[in-house]
Amino acid sequence: MNKNQIFSAIKRGFEISGINALSMAASSPSVNKALQEMIDEQR
């Protein structure tokens, strides 16, 4: 694996776990809406 592949794998893993953690912690509807838009853009 080159450095870019390793970095993108780490970044992807962080985004997945980070979004899940943020959406659990976020009680504000506007924050949840912004997170949902981010998730939709990833697909």
Backbone hydrogen bonds in HBPLUS format (Angstrom, degrees):
<---DONOR---> <-ACCEPTOR-->    atom                        ^
c    i                          cat <-CA-CA->   ^        H-A-AA   ^      H-
h    n   atom  resd res      DA  || num        DHA   H-A  angle D-A-AA Bond
n    s   type  num  typ     dist DA aas  dist angle  dist       angle   num
A0006-ILE N   A0002-ASN O   3.14 MM   4  6.46 166.4  2.16 158.4 162.0     1
A0007-PHE N   A0003-LYS O   2.87 MM   4  6.02 165.4  1.89 152.0 156.6     2
A0008-SER N   A0004-ASN O   2.89 MM   4  6.03 164.4  1.91 149.4 153.4     3
A0009-ALA N   A0005-GLN O   2.96 MM   4  6.10 151.6  2.05 145.6 153.4     4
A0010-ILE N   A0006-ILE O   2.97 MM   4  6.22 162.3  2.00 153.8 158.3     5
A0011-LYS N   A0007-PHE O   2.81 MM   4  5.99 162.9  1.84 151.8 157.4     6
A0012-ARG N   A0008-SER O   2.84 MM   4  5.92 158.7  1.89 142.2 147.9     7
A0013-GLY N   A0009-ALA O   3.00 MM   4  6.18 164.2  2.02 147.2 151.5     8
A0014-PHE N   A0010-ILE O   2.85 MM   4  6.07 156.6  1.91 151.4 158.3     9
A0015-GLU N   A0011-LYS O   2.85 MM   4  6.08 157.6  1.90 149.8 156.0    10
A0016-ILE N   A0012-ARG O   3.00 MM   4  6.24 162.7  2.03 152.7 156.6    11
A0017-SER N   A0013-GLY O   3.04 MM   4  6.22 177.9  2.04 153.4 154.1    12
A0018-GLY N   A0014-PHE O   2.62 MM   4  5.47 151.4  1.70 145.4 155.7    13
A0019-ILE N   A0015-GLU O   2.85 MM   4  5.77 160.4  1.89 142.7 147.6    14
A0020-ASN N   A0016-ILE O   3.17 MM   4  6.34 162.3  2.20 145.1 150.0    15
A0021-ALA N   A0017-SER O   2.96 MM   4  6.11 161.2  1.99 146.9 152.1    16
A0022-LEU N   A0018-GLY O   2.84 MM   4  5.98 160.4  1.88 148.5 154.6    17
A0023-SER N   A0019-ILE O   2.85 MM   4  5.95 162.0  1.88 150.5 155.4    18
A0024-MET N   A0020-ASN O   3.06 MM   4  6.23 145.7  2.18 141.9 150.6    19
A0025-ALA N   A0021-ALA O   3.01 MM   4  6.19 150.5  2.10 143.2 151.5    20
A0026-ALA N   A0022-LEU O   2.74 MM   4  5.78 140.7  1.89 149.6 160.8    21
A0031-VAL N   A0028-SER O   3.13 MM   3  5.31 122.1  2.48 101.5 115.4    22
A0032-ASN N   A0028-SER O   3.00 MM   4  6.33 163.6  2.03 156.6 161.4    23
A0033-LYS N   A0029-PRO O   2.82 MM   4  6.00 151.5  1.90 146.7 154.8    24
A0034-ALA N   A0030-SER O   3.02 MM   4  6.21 157.1  2.07 141.4 146.9    25
A0035-LEU N   A0031-VAL O   2.91 MM   4  6.17 160.1  1.95 152.8 158.5    26
A0036-GLN N   A0032-ASN O   2.87 MM   4  6.05 155.3  1.93 145.4 152.4    27
A0037-GLU N   A0033-LYS O   3.00 MM   4  6.28 152.5  2.08 146.8 153.6    28
A0038-MET N   A0034-ALA O   3.03 MM   4  6.33 153.4  2.10 145.7 152.9    29
A0039-ILE N   A0035-LEU O   2.89 MM   4  6.19 159.4  1.93 153.4 158.8    30
A0040-ASP N   A0036-GLN O   2.90 MM   4  6.12 158.0  1.95 147.4 153.4    31
A0041-GLU N   A0037-GLU O   3.02 MM   4  6.24 149.3  2.12 144.0 151.7    32
A0042-GLN N   A0038-MET O   3.17 MM   4  6.47 138.3  2.36 142.0 152.7    33
A0042-GLN N   A0039-ILE O   3.11 MM   3  5.20 129.5  2.38  97.2 110.5    34
